[in-house]
């Protein structure tokens, strides 16, 4: 049964390298750690984008929205018309005109 960890196996292989290759390995590992630290630090430094900007970007991605009754300019009257249409659609014609 093999009880060595992947780290120990990797270290054993690294120690078999020539001195110049070990130095190159050390430099590569150190630079990868440095990049990860820099990436984490830069992510922390950047302020979160304002929710309004996120909303505007989303609306731009969606494109134009087709509106019902674009000719009605009064918002209250527009809402009343939409509600009246929705109610008529839900309830159907129950003989209300009689």
Secondary structure per residue as TSV (DSSP state, phi and psi in degrees):
chain	resnum	aa	ss	phi	psi
A	1	X	-	360.0	128.4
A	2	X	-	-90.5	118.1
A	3	X	-	-106.0	7.2
A	4	X	-	-79.0	143.7
A	5	X	-	-86.5	162.1
A	6	X	H	-58.2	-32.6
A	7	X	H	-65.4	-44.5
A	8	X	H	-64.1	-40.1
A	9	X	H	-64.1	-42.8
A	10	X	H	-65.0	-42.8
A	11	X	H	-62.5	-41.2
A	12	X	H	-61.7	-41.8
A	13	X	H	-66.0	-40.3
A	14	X	H	-64.2	-37.6
A	15	X	H	-69.5	-17.3
A	16	X	T	-81.6	-11.6
A	17	X	S	-71.2	159.1
A	18	X	-	-68.0	155.7
A	19	X	H	-54.1	-41.4
A	20	X	H	-64.5	-41.3
A	21	X	H	-67.7	-36.1
A	22	X	H	-63.5	-40.0
A	23	X	H	-63.4	-41.4
A	24	X	H	-62.3	-40.7
A	25	X	H	-62.6	-43.9
A	26	X	H	-61.0	-44.0
A	27	X	H	-62.3	-43.3
A	28	X	H	-65.9	-41.7
A	29	X	H	-65.4	-44.3
A	30	X	H	-62.9	-41.9
A	31	X	H	-68.7	-33.0
A	32	X	H	-67.7	-38.6
A	33	X	H	-66.0	-41.8
A	34	X	H	-61.1	-42.7
A	35	X	H	-62.6	-41.7
A	36	X	H	-64.0	-40.5
A	37	X	H	-66.0	-43.0
A	38	X	H	-63.4	-40.0
A	39	X	H	-65.4	-41.9
A	40	X	H	-66.5	-40.0
A	41	X	H	-67.3	-43.1
A	42	X	H	-67.9	-33.1
A	43	X	H	-66.8	-35.4
A	44	X	H	-72.1	-34.6
A	45	X	H	-73.3	-31.6
A	46	X	S	-72.7	122.2
A	47	X	-	-68.4	148.9
A	48	X	-	-67.8	138.0
A	49	X	-	-65.8	140.5
A	50	X	-	-59.3	142.2
A	51	X	H	-60.8	-30.4
A	52	X	H	-65.1	-39.1
A	53	X	H	-66.0	-39.0
A	54	X	H	-62.4	-41.2
A	55	X	H	-64.8	-44.6
A	56	X	H	-63.1	-39.7
A	57	X	H	-64.3	-40.3
A	58	X	H	-64.3	-42.7
A	59	X	H	-63.9	-37.3
A	60	X	H	-64.1	-38.2
A	61	X	H	-67.8	-34.5
A	62	X	H	-70.1	-31.2
A	63	X	-	86.9	-171.2
A	64	X	-	-66.8	147.1
A	65	X	-	-106.4	129.2
A	66	X	-	-80.3	124.2
A	67	X	-	-102.8	150.3
A	68	X	S	-86.7	137.7
A	69	X	-	56.3	56.8
A	70	X	T	-66.0	-15.3
A	71	X	T	-75.1	-18.3
A	72	X	-	-83.0	116.7
A	73	X	-	-91.7	-25.6
A	74	X	-	-78.9	119.5
A	75	X	H	-65.0	-35.7
A	76	X	H	-66.2	-44.8
A	77	X	H	-66.1	-36.5
A	78	X	H	-62.0	-45.6
A	79	X	H	-63.5	-43.2
A	80	X	H	-60.3	-41.3
A	81	X	H	-65.2	-44.4
A	82	X	H	-61.5	-45.8
A	83	X	H	-63.5	-40.0
A	84	X	H	-63.4	-42.5
A	85	X	H	-63.9	-43.5
A	86	X	H	-64.6	-39.6
A	87	X	H	-66.2	-42.3
A	88	X	H	-64.0	-36.6
A	89	X	H	-69.5	-41.4
A	90	X	H	-67.9	-46.7
A	91	X	H	-88.0	-24.9
A	92	X	-	72.9	-166.8
A	93	X	-	-97.4	108.4
A	94	X	-	-104.2	24.3
A	95	X	S	77.8	32.0
A	96	X	T	-68.6	-23.9
A	97	X	T	-79.0	-11.5
A	98	X	-	-76.1	360.0
